[in-house]
Amino acid sequence: MRLMKHSLLFIALMSTTSLYANIPIESRGLSQSGGSSTNTSSNNASVPSNLNWELMQKNQQLENDIRTLRGQLEEQSNDIEQLKKDLSNRYTDLDQRLELLNQKVDPESATPDNTANSDATATGSSEAPPIDNKAVSTTTSASQVTPPSQTQVTQPASPPATQNQSNPVELEKAAYTVALDAYKQGGAKKAIAPMQNFIKNHPNSVYTGNAYFWLAEFNLATDPVNYNEAKKNYTVVATQYPNSSKAPRALYQLYSIAKDVDKNTVSANQYKAKILSQYPKSEEAKFFNK
């Protein structure tokens, strides 16, 4: 009986050992497991560092592009300012020439005065010989000699009188030219005082209307812009010199200031209506009719 128990126990032990023998056993050291974990962590850390480097490179490239664009913008702005100055100088020259043609104040207008002076001198010289002949023939009477001497003194004095009458026009022209040249040489800020002096010294000149217009233009070209003075001078041109060639342009400038600066649409529409009604053939009216 005991022998059977021992045999059964032995069989059971043998069966369990055979079962455990089929199970695979994996042997791995602690050092290997730790190394794999460090490799994965290092790989994960290298990914953000590469991304940061790429972002830094892209940021640097963008900054370089911005610098180059700013340089190009500055160069273009300088070129534009120079073109504006050149165009303004040409415009002032053209304006001066057109005004001279409109007002007929040019060297040819002085020819009638010169011909009149030549006629006066010719008549005076033609009358002088008979007087001299009388003076020679009547040497005994002193009363007959004195009138020829008086006529000889008064007749040559008449040409300077006609020359003095033509000088104011030339002086006005010279003063107006000086004011425009001040803008060409020193800019709008330095041209304001000469133009104001011209208006003060020549209030009734043929150039006064244009002087008010250019004074308003100079007020707009200064830094900072003086809109109040510009509006005053444009208003003078539009109201006191409606027949001037600058009147429609002055109204258009008032329209632009009211619309863009003052944000006053009512006043802007009033200036627009004046341009269309008073100057329908002007370039400013054509601009509104487009």
For each residue, the residues with C-beta under 8 A, 3 or more apart:
1: 4 5
2: 5 6
3: 6 7
4: 1 7 8
5: 1 2 8 9
6: 2 3 9 10
7: 3 4 10 11
8: 4 5 11 12
9: 5 6 12 13
10: 6 7 13 14
11: 7 8 14 15
12: 8 9 15 16
13: 9 10 16 17
14: 10 11 17 18
15: 11 12 18 19
16: 12 13 19 20
17: 13 14 20 21
18: 14 15 21 22
19: 15 16 22 23
20: 16 17 23
21: 17 18
22: 18 19
23: 19 20
24:
25:
26:
27:
28: 32 33
29: 32 33
30: 33 34
31: 34 35
32: 28 29 35 36
33: 28 29 30 36 37
34: 30 31 37 38
35: 31 32 38 39
36: 32 33 39 40
37: 33 34 40 41
38: 34 35 41 42
39: 35 36 42 43
40: 36 37 43 44
41: 37 38 44 45
42: 38 39 45 46
43: 39 40 46 47
44: 40 41 47
45: 41 42 48 49
46: 42 43 49 50
47: 43 44 50 51
48: 45 51 52
49: 45 46 52 53
50: 46 47 53 54
51: 47 48 54 55
52: 48 49 55 56
53: 49 50 56 57
54: 50 51 57 58
55: 51 52 58 59
56: 52 53 59 60
57: 53 54 60 61
58: 54 55 61 62
59: 55 56 62 63
60: 56 57 63 64
61: 57 58 64 65
62: 58 59 65 66
63: 59 60 66 67
64: 60 61 67 68
65: 61 62 68 69
66: 62 63 69 70
67: 63 64 70 71
68: 64 65 71 72
69: 65 66 72 73
70: 66 67 73 74
71: 67 68 74 75
72: 68 69 75 76
73: 69 70 76 77
74: 70 71 77 78
75: 71 72 78 79
76: 72 73 79 80
77: 73 74 80 81
78: 74 75 81 82
79: 75 76 82 83
80: 76 77 83 84
81: 77 78 84 85
82: 78 79 85 86
83: 79 80 86 87
84: 80 81 87 88
85: 81 82 88 89
86: 82 83 89 90
87: 83 84 90 91
88: 84 85 91 92 183 221
89: 85 86 92 93 183 184
90: 86 87 93 94
91: 87 88 94 95
92: 88 89 95 96 180 183 184 214
93: 89 90 96 97
94: 90 91 97 98
95: 91 92 98 99 210
96: 92 93 99 100 176 177 180
97: 93 94 100 101
98: 94 95 101 102 245
99: 95 96 102 103 206 207 210 245
100: 96 97 103 104 105 106 173
101: 97 98 104 106
102: 98 99 245
103: 99 100 206
104: 100 101 109
105: 100 109 169 173 206
106: 100 101 109
107: 110
108: 111
109: 104 105 106 112
110: 107 113 114 166
111: 108 114 115
112: 109 115 116
113: 110 116 117 162 163 165 166
114: 110 111 117 118
115: 111 112 118 119
116: 112 113 119 120 162
117: 113 114 120 121 158 159 162 163
118: 114 115 121 122
119: 115 116 122 123
120: 116 117 123 124 155 158 159 162
121: 117 118 124 125 155 156 159
122: 118 119 125 126
123: 119 120 126 127
124: 120 121 127 128 151 155 156 158
125: 121 122 128 129
126: 122 123 129
127: 123 124 130 131 151 155
128: 124 125 131 132 148 151 152 155
129: 125 126 132 133
130: 127 133 134
131: 127 128 134 135 147 148 151 152
132: 128 129 135 136 148
133: 129 130 136 137
134: 130 131 137 138 144 148
135: 131 132 138 139 144 145 148
136: 132 133 139
137: 133 134
138: 134 135 141 144 145
139: 135 136 145
140:
141: 138 144 145
142: 145 146
143: 146
144: 134 135 138 141 147
145: 135 138 139 141 142 148 149
146: 142 143 149 150
147: 131 144 150 151
148: 128 131 132 134 135 145 151 152
149: 145 146 152 153
150: 146 147 153 154
151: 124 127 128 131 147 148 154 155
152: 128 131 148 149 155 156
153: 149 150 156 157
154: 150 151 157 158
155: 120 121 124 127 128 151 152 158
156: 121 124 152 153 159
157: 153 154 160 161
158: 117 120 124 154 155 161 162
159: 117 120 121 156 162 163
160: 157 163 164
161: 157 158 164 165
162: 113 116 117 120 158 159 165 166
163: 113 117 159 160 166 167
164: 160 161 167
165: 113 161 162 168
166: 110 113 162 163 169 170
167: 163 164 170 171
168: 165 171 172
169: 105 166 172 173
170: 166 167 173 174
171: 167 168 174 175
172: 168 169 175 176 202 205 206 207
173: 100 105 169 170 176 177 207
174: 170 171 177 178
175: 171 172 178 179 197 198 201 202
176: 96 172 173 179 180 198 202 205 207 210 211
177: 96 173 174 180 181
178: 174 175 181 182 194 198
179: 175 176 182 183 191 194 195 197 198 211 214
180: 92 96 176 177 183 184 191 214
181: 177 178 184 185
182: 178 179 185 186 190 191 193 194 195
183: 88 89 92 179 180 186 187 188 190 191 214 218
184: 89 92 180 181
185: 181 182 190
186: 182 183 189 190 191
187: 183 190 191 221
188: 183 191 192 217 218 219 220 221 222
189: 186 192 218 222 223
190: 182 183 185 186 187 193 194
191: 179 180 182 183 186 187 188 194 195 214 218
192: 188 189 195 196 215 218 219 222
193: 182 190 196 197
194: 178 179 182 190 191 197 198
195: 179 182 191 192 198 199 211 214 215 218
196: 192 193 199 200 215
197: 175 179 193 194 200 201
198: 175 176 178 179 194 195 201 202 205 207 208 211
199: 195 196 202 203 208 211 212 215
200: 196 197 203
201: 175 197 198
202: 172 175 176 198 199 205 207 208 211
203: 199 200 208
204: 208
205: 172 176 198 202 208 211
206: 99 103 105 172
207: 99 172 173 176 198 202 210 211
208: 198 199 202 203 204 205 211 212 241
209: 212 213 237 240 241 244 246 247
210: 95 99 176 207 213 214 244 246
211: 176 179 195 198 199 202 205 207 208 214 215
212: 199 208 209 215 216 233 234 236 237 240 241
213: 209 210 216 217 233 234 237 244 246 249 250
214: 92 179 180 183 191 195 210 211 217 218
215: 192 195 196 199 211 212 218 219 229 233
216: 212 213 219 220 229 230 231 232 233 234 237 250 253
217: 188 213 214 220 221 230
218: 183 188 189 191 192 195 214 215 221 222
219: 188 192 215 216 222 225 226 227 229 230 233
220: 188 216 217 225 226 227 230 253
221: 88 187 188 217 218 225
222: 188 189 192 218 219 225 226
223: 189
224:
225: 219 220 221 222 230
226: 219 220 222 229 230
227: 219 220 230 231 257 261
228: 231 232
229: 215 216 219 226 232 233
230: 216 217 219 220 225 226 227 233 234 253 257
231: 216 227 228 234 235 254 257
232: 216 228 229 235 236
233: 212 213 215 216 219 229 230 236 237
234: 212 213 216 230 231 237 238 250 251 253 254 257
235: 231 232 238 239 250 254
236: 212 232 233 239 240 241
237: 209 212 213 216 233 234 240 241 244 246 247 250
238: 234 235 241 242 247 250 251 254 274
239: 235 236 242
240: 209 212 236 237
241: 208 209 212 236 237 238 244 246 247
242: 238 239 247 278
243: 247
244: 209 210 213 237 241 247
245: 98 99 102
246: 209 210 213 237 241 249 250
247: 209 237 238 241 242 243 244 250 251 278 279
248: 251 252 275 278 279 282 283 284 285
249: 213 246 252 253 284
250: 213 216 234 235 237 238 246 247 253 254
251: 234 238 247 248 254 255 271 274 275 278 279 284
252: 248 249 255 256 271 275 284 287
253: 216 220 230 234 249 250 256 257
254: 231 234 235 238 250 251 257 258 271
255: 251 252 258 259 268 271 272 275
256: 252 253 259 260 261
257: 227 230 231 234 253 254 260 261 262
258: 254 255 261 262 264 265 267 268 271
259: 255 256 262 263 264 265 268
260: 256 257 263
261: 227 256 257 258
262: 257 258 259 267
263: 259 260
264: 258 259 267 268
265: 258 259 268 269
266: 269 270
267: 258 262 264 270 271
268: 255 258 259 264 265 271 272
269: 265 266 272 273
270: 266 267 273 274
271: 251 252 254 255 258 267 268 274 275
272: 255 268 269 275 276 288
273: 269 270 276 277
274: 238 251 270 271 277 278
275: 248 251 252 255 271 272 278 279 282 284 285 288
276: 272 273 279 280 285 288 289
277: 273 274 280
278: 242 247 248 251 274 275
279: 247 248 251 275 276 282 284 285
280: 276 277 285
281: 285 286
282: 248 275 279 285 286
283: 248 286 287
284: 248 249 251 252 275 279 287 288
285: 248 275 276 279 280 281 282 288 289
286: 281 282 283 289 290
287: 252 283 284 290
288: 272 275 276 284 285
289: 276 285 286
290: 286 287
